[in-house]
Amino acid sequence: GRYHAISMMEVVFASPYFHSGSETESFNVVVMENFAEESINEEQNKFSSKSKDDGKSTKRRRGYAIDRFPKMKEDEIEKMRILKIERQITENEKIRMAHDEM
């Protein structure tokens, strides 16, 4: 593209929780990495008298797109949600206890 380098790849994920029962599943992923802001600014400002040192970052950013999300076992998803909530409750209790000791 004009503003992005585009890479396409096949990625293999492994999980014991895939709905299909397979240990691994393949997915197509598109990675878009923007060209450095500096080169974009140069093209956009060809005829401008602005300084090239405009303070903009030259850090490259990446975006990802996957063709489909892995379908997971519903009961395993629910177990992970419960575990996450229990961990958050425990962390909140620790914070509350530390605050009460002050």
N, C-alpha and C positions, 0 to 999 in steps of 0.2 A: 504494500500500500504506500501511499504518499507520506503518511506520518508514522507508520508502524512497520516493523519487521514482523512477518507472520511465519510461525513454525507450526507444523502439524505433526503430531506424534501419537503413537499408540502406547497407552500406559496399562500395566497390569497391576491390579490391586489384589491383595490377599487378605482374607478375613474368614474366621469360622462362622460369621453371622450372616453371610449372604443368603437371601431367601431361596436362591436356586439350589443351595446345598453344596455348590462347588467351592473348592478352596481358593480359587482365583477367578477373576473376571477381567476381560479386556475392555478398555474404553478409548475412544478417540478424543484427543484434547487439542485445542488450538491455543497457542500462546502468542499474544500480541505484545511486542515490546516497543514502546515509543522511541523514536529517534531522540537524541539529546535535544533539550529545549534550545540550546545554542544554535544548532543547525536549522531548526524550525524558525527561530527568530530571524536568522540571517535571510532565509528565503522570504519570509513575510515582510521584512523591512528593507528589501533590496534598494528601494528608491527613497528610503527615509533618512533623515539626517540625525536620527536618534543615535545615542551612544550604544555600542554593542555591549557595554558593561551595564546592563540594566538590573543586575542583582538577581536574575532568575536562576533557578537551580538547573544544573545540567544532569541531574540524576535521572537515570532511565527508570521507567515504571513498566510493570508487566501486568497484563490482564489474562485470565484463563477462562476458557469455555470448554465444557465437557458435553459430549453428545447425549448422555443420559446419566442420571445419578444411580448409584448402586442401590438396588432394592434389598433392604435388610429384613431380617426376621422381626416381626412386630413385637413379640414378647421380649426379645433382646433389647430393642429400642426402649421399651418401657422400663426394663431393669436398669438401663443406663441413666434414664431420667430420674428414677428414684434414687439411685446412687449419687447423682449430682446434687439433688435436693438435700439428701442426708449430709453430704460433705459441706454444703453451704450452711446448713443449720448448725453443724459442729463448729464451723469457723465463726459464725455469728455468736455462738455461746462463748467461745474463747475471747472474743473481742469484748463482749458484755462483761465477762468475769474480770478481765484486765481493767476495764473502765470502772467497775464497782470497787476494785482494790485501791483505786487512787484516792 
